[in-house]
Amino acid sequence: MQVFQPRLSKALCDNVDSNLSVHYLITQEELNFIINYDIKYRMGKELDNGEEEGND
């Protein structure tokens, strides 16, 4: 079984995005959007603060 844990490479991916933004003339606002897009899915339970959806 192969398991991927994107949260472990988030810092590396953010660094790559920052470097590419210079070459593609991406604004700081656009870069922030890219870095934070769907962060709750990429980082998983680490950002949940113990709260899970659907547990009312």
PDB file with one MODEL, atoms N, CA, C and O in Angstrom:
MODEL        1
ATOM      1  N   MET A   1       0.826  -1.157   0.000  1.00  0.00           N
ATOM      2  CA  MET A   1       0.000   0.000   0.000  1.00  0.00           C
ATOM      3  C   MET A   1       0.887   1.243   0.000  1.00  0.00           C
ATOM      4  O   MET A   1       1.856   1.327   0.754  1.00  0.00           O
ATOM      5  N   GLN A   2       0.549   2.184  -0.837  1.00  0.00           N
ATOM      6  CA  GLN A   2       1.299   3.431  -0.907  1.00  0.00           C
ATOM      7  C   GLN A   2       0.445   4.545  -0.312  1.00  0.00           C
ATOM      8  O   GLN A   2      -0.730   4.685  -0.651  1.00  0.00           O
ATOM      9  N   VAL A   3       1.042   5.334   0.577  1.00  0.00           N
ATOM     10  CA  VAL A   3       0.317   6.394   1.261  1.00  0.00           C
ATOM     11  C   VAL A   3       1.030   7.722   1.020  1.00  0.00           C
ATOM     12  O   VAL A   3       2.250   7.819   1.147  1.00  0.00           O
ATOM     13  N   PHE A   4       0.245   8.743   0.669  1.00  0.00           N
ATOM     14  CA  PHE A   4       0.792  10.077   0.469  1.00  0.00           C
ATOM     15  C   PHE A   4       0.323  10.974   1.603  1.00  0.00           C
ATOM     16  O   PHE A   4      -0.848  10.942   1.979  1.00  0.00           O
ATOM     17  N   GLN A   5       1.226  11.768   2.145  1.00  0.00           N
ATOM     18  CA  GLN A   5       0.899  12.713   3.196  1.00  0.00           C
ATOM     19  C   GLN A   5       1.390  14.094   2.770  1.00  0.00           C
ATOM     20  O   GLN A   5       2.504  14.489   3.111  1.00  0.00           O
ATOM     21  N   PRO A   6       0.559  14.832   2.021  1.00  0.00           N
ATOM     22  CA  PRO A   6       0.976  16.121   1.482  1.00  0.00           C
ATOM     23  C   PRO A   6       1.421  17.125   2.545  1.00  0.00           C
ATOM     24  O   PRO A   6       2.243  17.995   2.258  1.00  0.00           O
ATOM     25  N   ARG A   7       0.894  17.022   3.765  1.00  0.00           N
ATOM     26  CA  ARG A   7       1.270  17.985   4.802  1.00  0.00           C
ATOM     27  C   ARG A   7       2.765  17.932   5.109  1.00  0.00           C
ATOM     28  O   ARG A   7       3.342  18.920   5.564  1.00  0.00           O
ATOM     29  N   LEU A   8       3.393  16.774   4.860  1.00  0.00           N
ATOM     30  CA  LEU A   8       4.817  16.634   5.148  1.00  0.00           C
ATOM     31  C   LEU A   8       5.685  17.400   4.153  1.00  0.00           C
ATOM     32  O   LEU A   8       6.839  17.708   4.451  1.00  0.00           O
ATOM     33  N   SER A   9       5.148  17.707   2.985  1.00  0.00           N
ATOM     34  CA  SER A   9       5.924  18.425   1.984  1.00  0.00           C
ATOM     35  C   SER A   9       5.382  19.826   1.717  1.00  0.00           C
ATOM     36  O   SER A   9       5.763  20.452   0.728  1.00  0.00           O
ATOM     37  N   LYS A  10       4.501  20.326   2.579  1.00  0.00           N
ATOM     38  CA  LYS A  10       3.883  21.641   2.379  1.00  0.00           C
ATOM     39  C   LYS A  10       4.924  22.746   2.275  1.00  0.00           C
ATOM     40  O   LYS A  10       4.839  23.583   1.376  1.00  0.00           O
ATOM     41  N   ALA A  11       5.898  22.769   3.166  1.00  0.00           N
ATOM     42  CA  ALA A  11       6.921  23.820   3.150  1.00  0.00           C
ATOM     43  C   ALA A  11       7.705  23.807   1.842  1.00  0.00           C
ATOM     44  O   ALA A  11       7.995  24.862   1.279  1.00  0.00           O
ATOM     45  N   LEU A  12       8.041  22.630   1.364  1.00  0.00           N
ATOM     46  CA  LEU A  12       8.774  22.505   0.107  1.00  0.00           C
ATOM     47  C   LEU A  12       7.921  23.001  -1.062  1.00  0.00           C
ATOM     48  O   LEU A  12       8.406  23.735  -1.923  1.00  0.00           O
ATOM     49  N   CYS A  13       6.662  22.599  -1.087  1.00  0.00           N
ATOM     50  CA  CYS A  13       5.758  23.024  -2.162  1.00  0.00           C
ATOM     51  C   CYS A  13       5.542  24.537  -2.139  1.00  0.00           C
ATOM     52  O   CYS A  13       5.476  25.170  -3.193  1.00  0.00           O
ATOM     53  N   ASP A  14       5.432  25.111  -0.952  1.00  0.00           N
ATOM     54  CA  ASP A  14       5.272  26.560  -0.837  1.00  0.00           C
ATOM     55  C   ASP A  14       6.505  27.280  -1.372  1.00  0.00           C
ATOM     56  O   ASP A  14       6.391  28.319  -2.021  1.00  0.00           O
ATOM     57  N   ASN A  15       7.669  26.730  -1.100  1.00  0.00           N
ATOM     58  CA  ASN A  15       8.918  27.307  -1.601  1.00  0.00           C
ATOM     59  C   ASN A  15       8.964  27.248  -3.124  1.00  0.00           C
ATOM     60  O   ASN A  15       9.362  28.217  -3.770  1.00  0.00           O
ATOM     61  N   VAL A  16       8.564  26.129  -3.695  1.00  0.00           N
ATOM     62  CA  VAL A  16       8.525  25.979  -5.149  1.00  0.00           C
ATOM     63  C   VAL A  16       7.539  26.982  -5.751  1.00  0.00           C
ATOM     64  O   VAL A  16       7.849  27.637  -6.747  1.00  0.00           O
ATOM     65  N   ASP A  17       6.351  27.104  -5.148  1.00  0.00           N
ATOM     66  CA  ASP A  17       5.356  28.060  -5.627  1.00  0.00           C
ATOM     67  C   ASP A  17       5.898  29.481  -5.595  1.00  0.00           C
ATOM     68  O   ASP A  17       5.682  30.250  -6.532  1.00  0.00           O
ATOM     69  N   SER A  18       6.596  29.833  -4.531  1.00  0.00           N
ATOM     70  CA  SER A  18       7.167  31.182  -4.411  1.00  0.00           C
ATOM     71  C   SER A  18       8.193  31.446  -5.498  1.00  0.00           C
ATOM     72  O   SER A  18       8.209  32.522  -6.097  1.00  0.00           O
ATOM     73  N   ASN A  19       9.044  30.472  -5.753  1.00  0.00           N
ATOM     74  CA  ASN A  19      10.060  30.643  -6.799  1.00  0.00           C
ATOM     75  C   ASN A  19       9.441  30.725  -8.185  1.00  0.00           C
ATOM     76  O   ASN A  19       9.878  31.522  -9.016  1.00  0.00           O
ATOM     77  N   LEU A  20       8.434  29.913  -8.436  1.00  0.00           N
ATOM     78  CA  LEU A  20       7.772  29.952  -9.741  1.00  0.00           C
ATOM     79  C   LEU A  20       6.985  31.242  -9.951  1.00  0.00           C
ATOM     80  O   LEU A  20       6.837  31.704 -11.082  1.00  0.00           O
ATOM     81  N   SER A  21       6.482  31.820  -8.872  1.00  0.00           N
ATOM     82  CA  SER A  21       5.690  33.043  -8.998  1.00  0.00           C
ATOM     83  C   SER A  21       6.508  34.184  -9.604  1.00  0.00           C
ATOM     84  O   SER A  21       5.962  35.043 -10.295  1.00  0.00           O
ATOM     85  N   VAL A  22       7.803  34.191  -9.347  1.00  0.00           N
ATOM     86  CA  VAL A  22       8.677  35.214  -9.919  1.00  0.00           C
ATOM     87  C   VAL A  22       8.742  35.066 -11.436  1.00  0.00           C
ATOM     88  O   VAL A  22       8.692  36.059 -12.162  1.00  0.00           O
ATOM     89  N   HIS A  23       8.852  33.849 -11.906  1.00  0.00           N
ATOM     90  CA  HIS A  23       8.989  33.593 -13.340  1.00  0.00           C
ATOM     91  C   HIS A  23       7.681  33.776 -14.102  1.00  0.00           C
ATOM     92  O   HIS A  23       7.687  34.113 -15.286  1.00  0.00           O
ATOM     93  N   TYR A  24       6.562  33.552 -13.416  1.00  0.00           N
ATOM     94  CA  TYR A  24       5.257  33.674 -14.060  1.00  0.00           C
ATOM     95  C   TYR A  24       4.569  34.998 -13.737  1.00  0.00           C
ATOM     96  O   TYR A  24       3.401  35.195 -14.071  1.00  0.00           O
ATOM     97  N   LEU A  25       5.306  35.911 -13.077  1.00  0.00           N
ATOM     98  CA  LEU A  25       4.807  37.251 -12.737  1.00  0.00           C
ATOM     99  C   LEU A  25       3.494  37.199 -11.970  1.00  0.00           C
ATOM    100  O   LEU A  25       2.557  37.939 -12.271  1.00  0.00           O
ATOM    101  N   ILE A  26       3.435  36.321 -10.980  1.00  0.00           N
ATOM    102  CA  ILE A  26       2.257  36.175 -10.130  1.00  0.00           C
ATOM    103  C   ILE A  26       2.366  37.176  -8.979  1.00  0.00           C
ATOM    104  O   ILE A  26       3.418  37.289  -8.350  1.00  0.00           O
ATOM    105  N   THR A  27       1.291  37.894  -8.708  1.00  0.00           N
ATOM    106  CA  THR A  27       1.292  38.878  -7.633  1.00  0.00           C
ATOM    107  C   THR A  27       1.319  38.182  -6.273  1.00  0.00           C
ATOM    108  O   THR A  27       1.059  36.984  -6.162  1.00  0.00           O
ATOM    109  N   GLN A  28       1.640  38.960  -5.248  1.00  0.00           N
ATOM    110  CA  GLN A  28       1.674  38.410  -3.890  1.00  0.00           C
ATOM    111  C   GLN A  28       0.291  37.918  -3.478  1.00  0.00           C
ATOM    112  O   GLN A  28       0.172  36.887  -2.816  1.00  0.00           O
ATOM    113  N   GLU A  29      -0.743  38.638  -3.861  1.00  0.00           N
ATOM    114  CA  GLU A  29      -2.116  38.227  -3.537  1.00  0.00           C
ATOM    115  C   GLU A  29      -2.464  36.887  -4.200  1.00  0.00           C
ATOM    116  O   GLU A  29      -3.075  36.020  -3.575  1.00  0.00           O
ATOM    117  N   GLU A  30      -2.074  36.729  -5.456  1.00  0.00           N
ATOM    118  CA  GLU A  30      -2.323  35.462  -6.160  1.00  0.00           C
ATOM    119  C   GLU A  30      -1.512  34.326  -5.543  1.00  0.00           C
ATOM    120  O   GLU A  30      -2.002  33.204  -5.422  1.00  0.00           O
ATOM    121  N   LEU A  31      -0.285  34.614  -5.156  1.00  0.00           N
ATOM    122  CA  LEU A  31       0.565  33.603  -4.527  1.00  0.00           C
ATOM    123  C   LEU A  31      -0.035  33.155  -3.198  1.00  0.00           C
ATOM    124  O   LEU A  31      -0.047  31.962  -2.894  1.00  0.00           O
ATOM    125  N   ASN A  32      -0.527  34.095  -2.411  1.00  0.00           N
ATOM    126  CA  ASN A  32      -1.168  33.737  -1.143  1.00  0.00           C
ATOM    127  C   ASN A  32      -2.374  32.844  -1.380  1.00  0.00           C
ATOM    128  O   ASN A  32      -2.606  31.902  -0.622  1.00  0.00           O
ATOM    129  N   PHE A  33      -3.141  33.129  -2.420  1.00  0.00           N
ATOM    130  CA  PHE A  33      -4.288  32.286  -2.747  1.00  0.00           C
ATOM    131  C   PHE A  33      -3.835  30.871  -3.092  1.00  0.00           C
ATOM    132  O   PHE A  33      -4.412  29.896  -2.613  1.00  0.00           O
ATOM    133  N   ILE A  34      -2.807  30.763  -3.918  1.00  0.00           N
ATOM    134  CA  ILE A  34      -2.304  29.450  -4.337  1.00  0.00           C
ATOM    135  C   ILE A  34      -1.796  28.657  -3.130  1.00  0.00           C
ATOM    136  O   ILE A  34      -2.096  27.471  -2.992  1.00  0.00           O
ATOM    137  N   ILE A  35      -1.041  29.304  -2.273  1.00  0.00           N
ATOM    138  CA  ILE A  35      -0.455  28.627  -1.114  1.00  0.00           C
ATOM    139  C   ILE A  35      -1.531  28.175  -0.137  1.00  0.00           C
ATOM    140  O   ILE A  35      -1.397  27.117   0.477  1.00  0.00           O
ATOM    141  N   ASN A  36      -2.588  28.952   0.017  1.00  0.00           N
ATOM    142  CA  ASN A  36      -3.623  28.641   1.005  1.00  0.00           C
ATOM    143  C   ASN A  36      -4.836  27.931   0.427  1.00  0.00           C
ATOM    144  O   ASN A  36      -5.770  27.631   1.171  1.00  0.00           O
ATOM    145  N   TYR A  37      -4.858  27.652  -0.861  1.00  0.00           N
ATOM    146  CA  TYR A  37      -5.995  27.008  -1.511  1.00  0.00           C
ATOM    147  C   TYR A  37      -6.175  25.584  -0.978  1.00  0.00           C
ATOM    148  O   TYR A  37      -5.238  24.785  -0.981  1.00  0.00           O
ATOM    149  N   ASP A  38      -7.366  25.287  -0.531  1.00  0.00           N
ATOM    150  CA  ASP A  38      -7.705  23.955  -0.011  1.00  0.00           C
ATOM    151  C   ASP A  38      -6.736  23.459   1.047  1.00  0.00           C
ATOM    152  O   ASP A  38      -6.450  22.264   1.118  1.00  0.00           O
ATOM    153  N   ILE A  39      -6.234  24.361   1.861  1.00  0.00           N
ATOM    154  CA  ILE A  39      -5.244  23.979   2.876  1.00  0.00           C
ATOM    155  C   ILE A  39      -5.808  22.962   3.864  1.00  0.00           C
ATOM    156  O   ILE A  39      -5.071  22.110   4.361  1.00  0.00           O
ATOM    157  N   LYS A  40      -7.112  23.041   4.156  1.00  0.00           N
ATOM    158  CA  LYS A  40      -7.664  22.089   5.125  1.00  0.00           C
ATOM    159  C   LYS A  40      -7.632  20.662   4.592  1.00  0.00           C
ATOM    160  O   LYS A  40      -7.569  19.713   5.373  1.00  0.00           O
ATOM    161  N   TYR A  41      -7.673  20.501   3.280  1.00  0.00           N
ATOM    162  CA  TYR A  41      -7.601  19.156   2.709  1.00  0.00           C
ATOM    163  C   TYR A  41      -6.161  18.684   2.598  1.00  0.00           C
ATOM    164  O   TYR A  41      -5.881  17.494   2.744  1.00  0.00           O
ATOM    165  N   ARG A  42      -5.259  19.600   2.342  1.00  0.00           N
ATOM    166  CA  ARG A  42      -3.859  19.226   2.205  1.00  0.00           C
ATOM    167  C   ARG A  42      -3.212  18.935   3.548  1.00  0.00           C
ATOM    168  O   ARG A  42      -2.385  18.030   3.660  1.00  0.00           O
ATOM    169  N   MET A  43      -3.584  19.698   4.564  1.00  0.00           N
ATOM    170  CA  MET A  43      -2.964  19.551   5.871  1.00  0.00           C
ATOM    171  C   MET A  43      -3.688  18.542   6.752  1.00  0.00           C
ATOM    172  O   MET A  43      -3.114  18.060   7.729  1.00  0.00           O
ATOM    173  N   GLY A  44      -4.913  18.220   6.435  1.00  0.00           N
ATOM    174  CA  GLY A  44      -5.652  17.206   7.168  1.00  0.00           C
ATOM    175  C   GLY A  44      -6.041  17.633   8.561  1.00  0.00           C
ATOM    176  O   GLY A  44      -6.345  18.802   8.798  1.00  0.00           O
ATOM    177  N   LYS A  45      -6.032  16.689   9.483  1.00  0.00           N
ATOM    178  CA  LYS A  45      -6.499  16.896  10.850  1.00  0.00           C
ATOM    179  C   LYS A  45      -5.629  17.879  11.625  1.00  0.00           C
ATOM    180  O   LYS A  45      -6.051  18.393  12.661  1.00  0.00           O
ATOM    181  N   GLU A  46      -4.449  18.139  11.147  1.00  0.00           N
ATOM    182  CA  GLU A  46      -3.538  19.048  11.823  1.00  0.00           C
ATOM    183  C   GLU A  46      -4.166  20.432  12.022  1.00  0.00           C
ATOM    184  O   GLU A  46      -3.848  21.115  12.995  1.00  0.00           O
ATOM    185  N   LEU A  47      -5.054  20.854  11.112  1.00  0.00           N
ATOM    186  CA  LEU A  47      -5.704  22.154  11.214  1.00  0.00           C
ATOM    187  C   LEU A  47      -7.091  22.097  11.815  1.00  0.00           C
ATOM    188  O   LEU A  47      -7.703  23.141  12.041  1.00  0.00           O
ATOM    189  N   ASP A  48      -7.600  20.915  12.078  1.00  0.00           N
ATOM    190  CA  ASP A  48      -8.963  20.764  12.579  1.00  0.00           C
ATOM    191  C   ASP A  48      -9.160  21.255  14.001  1.00  0.00           C
ATOM    192  O   ASP A  48     -10.287  21.566  14.386  1.00  0.00           O
ATOM    193  N   ASN A  49      -8.103  21.334  14.790  1.00  0.00           N
ATOM    194  CA  ASN A  49      -8.197  21.704  16.199  1.00  0.00           C
ATOM    195  C   ASN A  49      -9.151  20.794  16.956  1.00  0.00           C
ATOM    196  O   ASN A  49      -9.831  21.230  17.885  1.00  0.00           O
ATOM    197  N   GLY A  50      -9.198  19.531  16.557  1.00  0.00           N
ATOM    198  CA  GLY A  50     -10.047  18.559  17.241  1.00  0.00           C
ATOM    199  C   GLY A  50     -11.486  18.588  16.818  1.00  0.00           C
ATOM    200  O   GLY A  50     -12.285  17.808  17.336  1.00  0.00           O
ATOM    201  N   GLU A  51     -11.855  19.457  15.894  1.00  0.00           N
ATOM    202  CA  GLU A  51     -13.237  19.533  15.432  1.00  0.00           C
ATOM    203  C   GLU A  51     -13.374  18.825  14.105  1.00  0.00           C
ATOM    204  O   GLU A  51     -12.591  19.060  13.185  1.00  0.00           O
ATOM    205  N   GLU A  52     -14.360  17.962  14.000  1.00  0.00           N
ATOM    206  CA  GLU A  52     -14.624  17.274  12.748  1.00  0.00           C
ATOM    207  C   GLU A  52     -15.994  17.652  12.258  1.00  0.00           C
ATOM    208  O   GLU A  52     -16.923  17.816  13.049  1.00  0.00           O
ATOM    209  N   GLU A  53     -16.128  17.794  10.926  1.00  0.00           N
ATOM    210  CA  GLU A  53     -17.415  18.137  10.344  1.00  0.00           C
ATOM    211  C   GLU A  53     -18.398  16.985  10.526  1.00  0.00           C
ATOM    212  O   GLU A  53     -18.020  15.815  10.483  1.00  0.00           O
ATOM    213  N   GLY A  54     -19.675  17.340  10.733  1.00  0.00           N
ATOM    214  CA  GLY A  54     -20.710  16.335  10.830  1.00  0.00           C
ATOM    215  C   GLY A  54     -20.881  15.761  12.212  1.00  0.00           C
ATOM    216  O   GLY A  54     -21.727  14.887  12.403  1.00  0.00           O
ATOM    217  N   ASN A  55     -20.125  16.208  13.176  1.00  0.00           N
ATOM    218  CA  ASN A  55     -20.261  15.713  14.545  1.00  0.00           C
ATOM    219  C   ASN A  55     -20.969  16.755  15.392  1.00  0.00           C
ATOM    220  O   ASN A  55     -20.340  17.438  16.201  1.00  0.00           O
ATOM    221  N   ASP A  56     -22.277  16.879  15.208  1.00  0.00           N
ATOM    222  CA  ASP A  56     -23.060  17.878  15.951  1.00  0.00           C
ATOM    223  C   ASP A  56     -23.547  17.328  17.254  1.00  0.00           C
ATOM    224  O   ASP A  56     -24.221  18.031  18.007  1.00  0.00           O
TER     225      ASP A  56
ENDMDL
END
